Amino acid sequence: TGESLGLLIEESRTNIMNNSEDYSGLNINYGVSRSTLSSTTELAPDGTNTATKLVRRTNGNGRCGMIGNGFGGGATIGTTYTSSVFVKYLSGSNSNQVIITNVDANAAESDSTFNVETGVIVSSGSQNTSSITQYPNGWYRISITRTASTNGAYFWVRSENQDEGDGFLVWGAQIEAGAFATSYIPTSGSTVTRAQDTAKITGTNFTD
């Protein structure tokens, strides 16, 4: 609506996903044989043509997904991480559910499932805090927060039981140490830290 909602002041955070928009260098689980990543003319949330389409192949066994080592040396046990990514449902796709896994891929109840057509949380892992936020043009930002119990360095996004050729769009992956997702921090080849926001009002009208 254009209505001012105030000033967003955030703490310092680091996106430790080295490539937040280019996933070609990731270890693509269910990728080489089961799914493909491709560029698309669909607009990303920032208005650029940088969204990626993830599509299931013939021998995909009903799954497609990506998994990336964005943590560098691995997760720190006892540290809370929040993983987030922007996703978009493609009209006509057999599956409208996207699953995201954060840090402990092999732990029980490590997955959270989101319906990216209706914008609801379908299920949340027992140790996860999950959220979904609607953005314009059919995009949603999904996130899960979890405290690492292993050194596993996982960022896993997938969709189950899709037909051949079906897929969804992904953009803006972020992994940050903290109990909630903050504003998106783009990265390209290395981690990026956003400085703490500090706001103040100055001038003689305010000094008294």
Backbone torsions as a table, in degrees:
resi	resn	phi	psi	omega
1	THR	NA	-12.6	-176.3
2	GLY	85.4	-1.0	178.9
3	GLU	-69.5	135.4	178.3
4	SER	-68.7	129.6	178.5
5	LEU	-105.8	9.3	178.9
6	GLY	103.7	-171.9	-176.4
7	LEU	-105.5	124.1	178.6
8	LEU	-83.5	117.5	178.9
9	ILE	-117.6	118.2	-174.3
10	GLU	-120.2	155.7	174.0
11	GLU	-75.8	169.3	175.9
12	SER	-71.5	135.1	175.1
13	ARG	-140.6	158.0	177.9
14	THR	-122.0	127.8	171.3
15	ASN	-85.5	109.6	-177.1
16	ILE	-93.8	11.7	168.1
17	MET	-84.6	111.2	-168.9
18	ASN	-63.6	-32.5	178.5
19	ASN	-129.9	100.0	-171.2
20	SER	-80.9	-16.3	-178.5
21	GLU	-125.1	-18.5	178.8
22	ASP	-108.5	109.6	-175.4
23	TYR	-103.6	10.5	-176.4
24	SER	-65.3	-26.1	-178.7
25	GLY	-92.5	1.2	-178.6
26	LEU	-76.1	157.7	168.3
27	ASN	-74.9	106.8	-173.7
28	ILE	-88.7	95.3	176.1
29	ASN	-69.0	136.6	-171.0
30	TYR	58.7	27.4	-171.4
31	GLY	-101.1	-64.8	-173.1
32	VAL	-57.6	-41.5	-177.6
33	SER	-100.0	-20.4	-169.3
34	ARG	-116.0	-21.3	-178.2
35	SER	-152.1	164.4	179.0
36	THR	-130.2	149.2	173.7
37	LEU	-109.2	135.5	179.9
38	SER	-146.7	155.6	175.3
39	SER	-74.9	166.7	-176.0
40	THR	-150.4	160.1	176.6
41	THR	-87.6	-1.8	177.3
42	GLU	-64.5	137.9	-179.6
43	LEU	-77.1	134.4	174.0
44	ALA	-75.6	168.9	179.9
45	PRO	-57.2	-23.7	179.9
46	ASP	-91.5	5.6	176.6
47	GLY	88.2	2.8	178.8
48	THR	-98.6	167.8	177.6
49	ASN	-94.7	54.7	-175.6
50	THR	-113.0	8.4	177.7
51	ALA	-70.9	151.8	179.4
52	THR	-115.1	138.5	177.7
53	LYS	-101.1	127.1	178.6
54	LEU	-108.5	118.2	-170.9
55	VAL	-127.5	138.7	177.0
56	ARG	-78.1	138.4	177.9
57	ARG	-93.9	177.6	-176.1
58	THR	-55.2	-46.1	-176.6
59	ASN	-97.7	35.2	-175.3
60	GLY	-79.8	-5.1	178.1
61	ASN	52.6	34.1	175.5
62	GLY	79.9	5.4	-177.5
63	ARG	-129.9	151.1	164.5
64	CYS	-145.9	148.8	-177.1
65	GLY	-173.0	171.5	174.4
66	MET	-137.2	148.6	178.8
67	ILE	-141.2	134.0	-174.9
68	GLY	-133.7	144.3	175.0
69	ASN	-87.8	81.1	-178.6
70	GLY	-91.1	-2.7	-173.8
71	PHE	-92.1	0.6	-177.7
72	GLY	68.5	-106.4	-177.8
73	GLY	-80.2	1.7	179.2
74	GLY	112.0	164.6	179.1
75	ALA	-73.2	153.7	177.1
76	THR	-97.3	120.7	-179.4
77	ILE	-58.0	132.3	-179.6
78	GLY	91.3	-9.1	178.1
79	THR	-90.7	138.8	178.4
80	THR	-90.0	129.0	179.7
81	TYR	-120.7	148.7	171.7
82	THR	-120.9	123.0	175.8
83	SER	-106.0	137.3	179.9
84	SER	-144.0	155.7	177.7
85	VAL	-159.2	148.5	174.5
86	PHE	-88.2	133.0	-179.1
87	VAL	-134.4	154.5	179.7
88	LYS	-142.3	131.7	176.9
89	TYR	-73.5	138.5	176.6
90	LEU	-100.0	124.0	-178.0
91	SER	-54.7	132.5	179.5
92	GLY	92.4	-8.4	178.8
93	SER	-67.6	144.5	-178.9
94	ASN	-69.1	-27.6	-176.5
95	SER	-121.2	132.0	176.3
96	ASN	-112.3	15.3	-178.1
97	GLN	-111.8	131.3	179.5
98	VAL	-119.5	137.7	-177.2
99	ILE	-113.8	136.8	177.2
100	ILE	-126.3	138.8	179.0
101	THR	-122.1	139.2	-175.9
102	ASN	-124.9	124.1	173.5
103	VAL	57.4	-50.0	-174.8
104	ASP	-108.8	79.3	-173.3
105	ALA	-67.0	-26.7	-176.3
106	ASN	-99.6	-0.1	-179.9
107	ALA	-78.0	152.9	178.0
108	ALA	-63.5	142.3	178.2
109	GLU	55.9	43.3	-177.8
110	SER	-91.6	-10.5	-176.3
111	ASP	-96.9	150.3	166.0
112	SER	-128.3	140.1	-175.3
113	THR	-117.2	137.1	-177.1
114	PHE	-127.6	141.7	171.3
115	ASN	-92.4	109.1	-173.6
116	VAL	-92.0	9.6	170.7
117	GLU	-97.0	-38.3	-178.0
118	THR	-105.2	-14.1	176.5
119	GLY	78.9	37.1	179.5
120	VAL	-123.1	156.1	174.0
121	ILE	-85.2	118.5	-179.5
122	VAL	-78.5	-45.7	178.3
123	SER	-155.6	152.8	179.8
124	SER	-132.0	130.1	178.0
125	GLY	-54.6	147.1	-173.1
126	SER	-60.8	-23.8	179.5
127	GLN	-106.4	10.0	-178.2
128	ASN	-103.5	149.7	163.0
129	THR	-110.2	119.0	-171.1
130	SER	-115.1	150.4	176.3
131	SER	-150.8	155.1	175.1
132	ILE	-140.5	131.8	-176.8
133	THR	-126.0	130.4	-178.0
134	GLN	-81.1	138.2	174.1
135	TYR	-123.6	167.8	-179.1
136	PRO	-63.4	162.7	172.8
137	ASN	61.6	33.5	174.0
138	GLY	83.3	4.0	-179.1
139	TRP	-87.4	147.2	171.7
140	TYR	-131.0	145.7	170.2
141	ARG	-104.4	118.9	179.5
142	ILE	-107.8	145.4	-179.4
143	SER	-149.8	152.7	171.4
144	ILE	-136.5	146.0	179.4
145	THR	-118.8	136.8	-176.2
146	ARG	-157.0	144.6	174.3
147	THR	-89.5	126.4	-175.5
148	ALA	-68.0	130.1	175.0
149	SER	-110.8	-4.3	174.3
150	THR	-136.0	174.7	177.2
151	ASN	-87.1	7.7	-178.9
152	GLY	-57.3	135.5	-177.2
153	ALA	-114.3	78.1	-172.1
154	TYR	-114.1	139.4	165.3
155	PHE	-135.8	103.6	-166.5
156	TRP	-124.2	120.0	177.2
157	VAL	-124.7	129.2	-177.9
158	ARG	-153.6	166.0	174.6
159	SER	-130.3	136.1	-175.9
160	GLU	-97.3	149.7	167.0
161	ASN	57.8	41.2	175.3
162	GLN	-87.8	152.7	171.8
163	ASP	-73.9	160.3	177.0
164	GLU	-58.3	133.8	179.6
165	GLY	88.5	-12.9	177.6
166	ASP	-78.4	158.4	179.1
167	GLY	-172.3	-169.1	177.9
168	PHE	-149.9	168.2	-178.8
169	LEU	-99.9	143.9	176.8
170	VAL	-132.5	150.6	179.2
171	TRP	-167.4	150.0	169.7
172	GLY	66.8	56.2	178.7
173	ALA	-76.9	140.6	-179.1
174	GLN	-144.6	135.4	172.5
175	ILE	-126.5	123.4	-177.7
176	GLU	-140.1	145.8	175.5
177	ALA	-78.0	115.8	-178.3
178	GLY	160.7	167.0	-172.6
179	ALA	-92.6	4.8	177.9
180	PHE	-159.9	160.7	178.8
181	ALA	-80.8	138.6	173.9
182	THR	-109.3	-178.3	-178.3
183	SER	-54.5	147.4	-176.2
184	TYR	-62.1	133.8	178.8
185	ILE	-116.9	104.5	-178.8
186	PRO	-65.7	143.0	175.1
187	THR	-133.2	155.7	178.5
188	SER	-150.5	86.5	176.4
189	GLY	97.1	-15.0	179.2
190	SER	-157.6	167.3	179.2
191	THR	-70.0	155.2	179.1
192	VAL	-133.3	134.8	177.8
193	THR	-108.9	129.3	173.8
194	ARG	-92.4	130.0	-178.9
195	ALA	-68.7	157.2	175.8
196	GLN	-62.8	137.0	174.7
197	ASP	-80.8	132.7	176.6
198	THR	-128.9	121.8	-178.1
199	ALA	-117.0	143.0	176.1
200	LYS	-151.5	156.4	176.4
201	ILE	-111.5	126.6	-178.1
202	THR	-121.0	168.3	178.3
203	GLY	119.4	157.2	-175.3
204	THR	-63.9	-25.4	-179.5
205	ASN	-69.0	-15.7	-174.1
206	PHE	-115.6	-5.8	-173.7
207	THR	-73.8	-17.2	-179.2
208	ASP	-95.6	NA	NA
